[in-house]
Amino acid sequence: MKRILATLIAVAIALPAWAEIKIQEVTSPGGITAWLVEDHSIPFTALEMRFRGGTSLDDPDKRGAVYLMSGLIEEGAGDMDVRTYARELEALAASFSYRATDDSVSISTRFLTENRDDVVNLLRTTIHDPRFDQDAIERVRGQVLSGLKSDQTDPNDIAGRSFAAMAYGDHPYATDGKGTIESVSGLTRDDIIAAYQNVFAKDRLYVGAVGDITAEELGTLLDTLLVDLPATGKAIPDKADVKIDGGISVVEFNTPQSVALFGQKGIDRDDPDFFAAFILNHILGGGGFESRLMHEVREKRGLTYGVSTFLVPKDLASVYLGSVSSANDRIADAVNVIRDEWARAASEGFTQEELDDAKTYLTGAYPLRFDGNGQIAGIMVGMQMEDLPIDYIATRNDKVNAVTLEDINRVAAEFLDPEGLHFTVVGKPIGLDG
C-alpha cells in the first residue's frame, strides 16, 4: 500500500496544470470553510490544515512548548501507543506531518480514496485525543535538545538568534520558537497540554484540499475532523515593533570563515508596493547568479561563494534580510560592497532591462510551484492566511507584469535604507568593529 501511495504521489506531481486550477470555496454543514481543487484523475487527495499563531503563542518562560507539542502529536493517540499508531498509519498507506513555525502549526495529510474514512478517523484521534505520554515527551524532548545544542555551534543559527534579539525586542519573534536548552528542559506535561489547547481552535483554522474528493465529501470530512474543536484559542500577540539600527554587530566565534546576516525593516504582504519590492529583491539579491549582489560580490571580486536576499513578511512583523559568508580577512570587503550596492540601488534605481528580465523569470517560474496536489493545497492555505482573493493564482503574474520602471525605482528610493542596514557578523572578522 505504501508503494501504491508513493506511485500516485509521483503521478500527481503534474496534476492539475497550474493555469487550469479552479478553486471552489466549500463550507461544511457545521460551518468549517475550506478551499478545494477537485481532480478525479487519480484516487488520491492532499489535505492541508493550518492554525494561525504557531510558536509565537508560547509564554516567555515556556518557549519551545508549541514546537515540542507539534512533535508529540503522532507519538500515540487515543488507545494507541506510538507503535500501534505507526502500524495503523502504515496499514492505511497514508502520511501525516505536523510542522510548527513562528506563525502557524500545520497538518499535512495524504491518503488514498479507498482508505479515506479510516484515515479521517485516525487523523481525528490524533487531533482530538493525543496521549502526550511521559516517555514520549522525554524522547522527543531529547531530540529537540540535541538540535538546540547543535545550533549553539552553527554560525548561521548564532547570527539568526542575535539579529532577531536586536530586531524584535521583547516580542516572541526575538527568540527561537524551538526554545532554549533551559526552557525546553523545564517544560512539563501540563505545559504541553496548555500549548495544544492554545493552538487547536476554529478561530484560527485554514484548510485546503486537492484531489479525488467532491465538495460534499469534503464538507463531511471537515465536520468529522474539526467541528468539535474549541471555538477560540489563545490570543495571538500584538505586532512586533521592529527596531533595526544601521551598523555592525560582531559575535566572536572561532572559525576561519565569518557569516553575516544583514537586514533592514521590511514590507508587509498587503502593502500596495509589495510586488515592486518583490521584483526589486529579485534584481538586487534574490535572483541567484543574475542578481546585482552576486555579480558584484562573487563574480567581480571573488569575496564569497554566495550572497542572497529575501523578503520576510511574517504575520506580526516584516523584515528584509540577506546573508553572506566570507573568509575572516575578506568579510569586511563583502560588507562594504553590499552596503554600496544597497545605496546605489536606492539612489540610482534599476534599468528597464533588469526589470524585464526579472519579470520574465518570475512569471515563468511561478507555474513550477504547482508541481503536486500537496503543494497546491499548501499554497491555497497560504493564500487564505494572507487574505488573498480566490482567483489570485490566475492573476498573480498580471500583478508582476503591471509593475513599471517608475514604480520599482520609486519603491527602491523609499524602501531601501542603506543607513538602516545592519550586519550581524559571526566569526573572527578582520577590519570590522562591532
C-alpha positions, 0 to 999 in steps of 0.5 A: 500500500505504501508503494501504491501511495508513493506511485500516485504521489509521483503521478500527481506531481503534474496534476492539475496544470497550474493555469487550469486550477479552479478553486471552489470555496466549500463550507461544511454543514457545521460551518468549517470553510475550506478551499478545494481543487477537485481532480478525479484523475487519480484516487488520491487527495492532499489535505492541508490544515493550518492554525494561525499563531504557531510558536509565537503563542508560547509564554516567555518562560515556556518557549519551545512548548508549541514546537515540542507539542507539534512533535508529540502529536503522532507519538500515540493517540487515543488507545494507541501507543506510538507503535500501534499508531505507526502500524495503523498509519502504515496499514492505511498507506497514508502520511501525516506531518505536523510542522510548527513555525513562528506563525502557524502549526500545520497538518499535512495529510495524504491518503488514498480514496479507498482508505479515506474514512479510516484515515479521517478517523485516525487523523481525528484521534490524533487531533482530538485525543493525543496521549502526550505520554511521559516517555514520549515527551522525554524522547522527543524532548531529547531530540529537540535538545540535541538540535538546540545544542547543535545550533549553539555551534552553527554560525548561521543559527548564532547570527539568526538568534542575535539579529532577531534579539536586536530586531524584535525586542521583547516580542516572541519573534526575538527568540527561537520558537524551538526554545532554549536548552533551559526552557525546553528542559523545564517544560512539563506535561501540563505545559504541553497540554496548555500549548495544544489547547492554545493552538487547536481552535476554529478561530484560527483554522485554514484548510485546503484540499486537492484531489479525488474528493467532491465538495460534499465529501469534503464538507463531511470530512471537515465536520468529522475532523474539526467541528468539535474543536474549541471555538477560540484559542489563545490570543495571538500577540500584538505586532512586533515593533521592529527596531533595526539600527544601521551598523555592525554587530560582531559575535566572536566565534572561532572559525576561519570563515565569518557569516553575516546576516544583514537586514533592514525593516521590511514590507508587509504582504498587503502593502500596495508596493509589495510586488515592486519590492518583490521584483526589486529583491529579485534584481538586487539579491534574490535572483541567484547568479543574475542578481546585482549582489552576486555579480558584484560580490562573487563574480567581480571580486571573488569575496564569497561563494554566495550572497542572497536576499529575501523578503520576510513578511511574517504575520506580526512583523516584516523584515528584509534580510540577506546573508553572506559568508566570507573568509575572516580577512575578506568579510569586511570587503563583502560588507562594504560592497553590499552596503554600496550596492544597497545605496546605489540601488536606492539612489540610482534605481534599476534599468528597464532591462533588469526589470524585464528580465526579472519579470520574465523569470518570475512569471515563468517560474511561478507555474513550477510551484504547482508541481503536486496536489500537496503543494497546491493545497499548501499554497491555497492555505497560504493564500487564505492566511494572507487574505488573498482573493480566490482567483489570485493564482490566475492573476498573480503574474498580471500583478508582476507584469503591471509593475513599471520602471517608475514604480520599482525605482520609486519603491527602491528610493523609499524602501531601501535604507542603506543607513538602516542596514545592519550586519550581524557578523559571526566569526573572527572578522578582520577590519570590522568593529562591532 
